[in-house]
Amino acid sequence: MSQSITLSRAARLVGVTRGELQKKIRDGTLPSFDGSVTLDDLLASYPDAQLEDNTEYSRVTRIKERAFGKRVFERAMPDVEVLAARITEISRELSHSRTRTTHFNILLERLRGKLDEIEQQCNAEDKTIMSDLKSWLNKEITAAIEPDYLNPLAVRDDLLRVMSAHVTLQPSGHDFFVDGNDTLLEAALRAGVPLNYGCSGGNCGLCKARVVSGQVKKIRHHDYVIPDAEKAQGYALMCSNTAVTDVEIEAPVAGGVQDIPFQQIAAKVKSVELLTPDIALLHLQTPRTSRLRFLAGQSLTLRLGDSLSAELPIASCPCDDRNLLFHVRRMPGNLFADYLFNRLRKNETVDIEGPQGEFILQEKTARPLCFIAFDTGFAPIKSLIEHAMSLDAAEAIRLYWIGSDEDSLYLRNVGRAWADALDNFHFTPIVTGYNLRTLADKRAEVLQGTLRTIVEDNPQITAGDIYIAGPEAASTVAEQFFLSLGLPKTRVFSSNPG
């Protein structure tokens, strides 16, 4: 019987998203059982998968990381002891398989002998039946152990088990892979799984979780002391341990904004970059021992001293919880913006509070995703898209960035990079030529016409979820437009970050 594997593992083996596999399952072209598929069925759906394509997943991962705009990190080989333990585990399984095969062959010989004894005692008619039975048995055995058959995905899966460990979380059912020298916490955040944690430096103990099965290894020092009784039960810190083998872990996962604590952190200015004369990219960095826990799409309150403050959407992914990006628009008379554009310098302290906001991704759906960003509404949309990409579950992602003018599409190269890197991503920039912040009746009608054209050109987007962000005037028009098409409010989400 062919080995069954999870959809996450299957997606890695053939270099596609889980969303594509889920679509094949819904279409009936890929059989599945209880969220798993067999290697034989997977190969039948992807017959071009070959052994020499093992580097494809790594190539796509690197492209995605560059497209995200994340810090490019080195995918180091796993720790030598971790590699040795994984190879030992696979060798142990191979030894068990060989032992079972030996016992199976002995049993077959005994069965053949028993059938010969029975045949000698049969009459002529029964001997014919027994002869047919023995011929059928020999043919089935030969087919079952055919030496020429080799499923390349099975070989690739063994290689994957050496290079990565598969982690399943209970009771949520989330799963992800641990690559290189990542800790369990780092791997989870990179995969878009919001594990509970605090300092991420081994001091607070908030990321403590119970290892139900499998083996983990401590690779980072931690000061937090786990009581001996809890150690005996399998508890370990996710920020300090990596997975040696495939593991199952009992750990809480944030199910919504109510699970994210309010935080106050003194961050440092890493850089202020002018994207256009009126749009700045603010990069803040938190201390290593006090990283921000947030959900994609949420906002923060930024404070400069006692008098200057602004609430801004986070324009980066929760998978990089230490480096926070913001898109700041120059606004005459706004003291915070004036200070940022004219005086804010590297290493200056900015106090951050939050996060707040409920404009977050609905993770439990595999429906197509359509994102509509107006002007600087691209900031929270960018965070949501990067999170959706890390989850790797959406069937298709479309981004329409609608700007008042050319300068309002200040990072269109990011959208192009996403579209170049991913087959299921589509990017369309649109310039209206009028101010999206002040929409009179006539301009509101023109914007509705633009949205109508989008739907007429791609009617499939109404079968998915719609996320809208930007100035209140434009966002309200877009939200009402999609609701007027009959979409329920549970599939149309809107934010007005300014």
Beta strands, then each sheet from edge to edge (+ up, - down):
strand 1: 4-6
strand 2: 36-38
strand 3: 164-170
strand 4: 175-179
strand 5: 208-213
strand 6: 216-218
strand 7: 235-237
strand 8: 241-243
strand 9: 247-250
strand 10: 263-276
strand 11: 279-285
strand 12: 299-304
strand 13: 308-313
strand 14: 323-329
strand 15: 349-356
strand 16: 369-374
strand 17: 397-403
strand 18: 425-431
strand 19: 465-469
strand 20: 492-495
sheet 1: 1+ 2-
sheet 2: 4+ 3- 9- 5+ 7-
sheet 3: 6+ 8-
sheet 4: 13+ 12- 15+ 10- 11+ 14-
sheet 5: 18+ 17+ 16+ 19+ 20+
end
